Amino acid sequence: MRPFTLLPSFELFISPHSTYKLYILYAILIISTTFISFIISLSLFSSASEKTYPYFQLLENWNQPFLADIKFSSQEDCPVGYSRLFHYHWPGTTYGCYCRNAHWLPENRNGMRVILDSGRCTFNQTRAGCEDIRPIPAKELLRWRDFKVLCGKKMDGTSFIENFPKYPGDCPEDSLKCGGEDADSTFCIPNSFKTCPITSILSSKSNPGEEYNESLILDEGDNLKLYWTREPLKLPISEFRINEEAVCLNNHALNLAYGRSEYRLTLQSRSVCKEYDPRFQDFDLLSERHFFHYNQLSYLEDVLPEFRFNNNINWKLFTRSYIKFKLECRYMMRNLLNYRENVENIQNANEKWVSFICIFEILSLLLNIIYAVLCFKRATNTLVLQIITCLLNYIGRYCCLSFSWDVMKTSGAFKDLIKNMNVFDCSDDMTNSYFRMVRDDDVGFYIGFLNNMNIFVIFVDVIILLGAVCLVKMNKIGVKNQ
C-alpha cells in the first residue's frame, strides 16, 4: 500500500525528494512575499497619513475664529465670553522600580540590569532591595507666568473662509473692512464687533512699537508686559500652541528638545521633530522648572527618582497667523473644503485595513513557517494545514489589494484635484511645497508592484492547493485499487 503524502500533481514527473524541496521553496516564497507585502502596506499607510495631515492642518487654521481681546485669569476657568488660548497635556508616569540603593542589581523582566525600570518590581528586584515607584496622574498644564491663565475672546462666526473676500471689493455694506492695502490681506468682519482682530502679540519690558497700543501686566516681578496690535499689514492670529523649544511640522506632535531623552517612566514618549514649522512665532518663554512650578508640579523632582528639570530647556508660547491664500485663488477654496469628508472616510478605512492586514498576514507568516518546517521534516497529512494557510493567504492578499486600491483611489483623486486647481503659487512656501508634493506623488508605482506581487502569490497558491487536493484523491483511488 502506498503511504499518503501531500505532494503537488507534478509528483508524477519528479522524485518525492525534489517535490519536498519545491514545497519548501513555495513556503519560503510565501513567507518572503507576505513579509514584503506587510512592510509595503504599512509604508503606504504611513505615506497616506503624511500626505493628509498638512491638508487637515490647513483647514483647521482657516476655520479658527478671529481673536478680539485678551485677558488673564487667576482661576483655571476664563471669564464669561472668553476661553483658554492654550493648554498642554502632561501624560503622567507609570509604575516604576528603582534599584539605585539595592544590595545588587538584578535582572528585570527583559533580562537587563537597569537602575530605573518601568513596571512594578519583580520578586528578584524586591529581594535585592529595589523600591516600587507609584505613578503620577496626568494633568492639564494651563498656567503661565505668575500662575495666570491666558484667555481670549473670539469673534464667533468668523474665520478666514467666511470673512476673506473672494474678489476685490467683496465686503458687504454692513461690515468693517480690515487689513492692509494689499488685496490678499484684506478681510471683512460684521460691524457688531466694532474693532478689527488682533494680528500680533509680543512680551516685552518696554513698548515694542507705536502700533502695539494695548497691553497687560504679564509678570510684575520682571516688569514684563504682554503687548498686542491690530495693525493692518498682517493677517490675524489664528492659532496658539505651547511646546518645548519649537512646534513640529505636524503641529499636534509633542516635541522633545534635540539631544534630550524622555524620562523613562513617562506614559507618553515624545520624540525630536523631523521638521519644525517656522510659521509659528514664539512671543514668550519660561524655563522648564518655572513652567512646571506655575502648574504645581515642582514636587516631581522629590518623588520621581532620576527626574530632573532641565534649566537649559525653554517652554515657549507660539502664535500662527492665518495661512495666506491669494485672492485670485480663493474661488478654488470651496473645492478644497468639499474634499475633506472624502479624505476622512478613506483615512478611517485605511486604519481598518491595516488592522486586518496585521492580523491575517502575521497568522499567515506563522502558519507558513510551520508548514515549511513540516515539509523539511517530510511530514505527511498536512492537507488541512495547507488549506488553512492558503485561505489565510487569500484573506491577507484580499485585504492588501483592497487597502492599496483605497490608497491609490484617494491619492489619485487628491492628486488630480490639486493638479487641476493649479494652486502651486497660491499660498506660502511650505503650503505650496506640500501641494507640489501631492502633485508629484509616485505612490502608484509602489501600489502597482504590490498588487502584481499579491496576484502572483494568489495564482501560485491556487496551483499548489489544487495540486494537493488532486493528489489526495489520486492516493485514495490508488489505495482502493490495491
Number of C-alpha atoms within 10 A of each C-alpha: 9 9 9 15 17 25 25 22 20 14 16 11 8 10 10 17 10 11 20 22 15 15 21 20 14 19 21 17 15 24 21 13 18 23 16 13 23 21 11 18 26 14 13 21 19 11 15 20 14 12 18 18 15 18 17 15 15 15 18 13 19 21 17 20 23 26 23 21 16 21 17 20 16 12 12 15 13 19 15 7 11 19 17 21 20 19 17 14 11 15 15 15 20 19 17 22 24 23 24 16 12 16 12 14 18 22 13 20 13 6 8 11 14 15 17 19 20 19 17 17 22 16 11 14 23 17 14 16 18 24 19 19 22 15 17 17 11 14 14 12 20 21 25 24 19 16 19 19 24 23 21 21 20 19 20 13 13 19 22 23 18 15 20 24 21 20 14 11 11 14 20 12 10 11 16 17 21 22 22 15 10 11 16 21 21 23 26 23 25 19 13 10 13 11 15 24 24 22 24 21 21 18 21 18 14 11 17 13 9 8 14 17 13 16 18 14 15 22 17 10 7 10 11 16 19 21 25 22 21 24 19 20 14 18 25 29 23 22 20 17 20 22 23 19 18 27 26 21 19 17 18 12 14 21 22 20 19 11 6 11 12 12 15 16 23 19 18 14 14 15 14 17 19 9 11 15 15 13 16 20 20 23 16 19 21 17 17 18 18 20 23 20 18 17 18 14 14 15 10 15 12 10 13 18 17 13 13 13 14 11 11 8 18 20 21 21 22 22 21 21 20 24 20 16 20 17 18 13 17 18 13 14 15 10 13 15 13 10 13 14 10 12 19 13 11 18 19 10 14 22 14 13 22 18 11 18 24 17 13 20 24 18 16 25 22 14 21 27 17 15 22 22 14 16 22 13 10 16 13 13 11 16 16 9 14 19 17 14 22 22 17 21 25 22 17 26 25 18 22 27 23 15 25 25 16 17 24 20 14 18 24 18 15 21 19 14 17 19 16 10 15 15 20 18 15 17 16 14 11 15 20 14 14 16 25 18 14 20 20 11 15 12 17 16 10 16 21 15 12 22 19 13 17 23 15 12 20 19 12 15 21 13 13 21 20 14 17 22 17 15 21 20 11 14 18 14 11 14 13 9 8 8
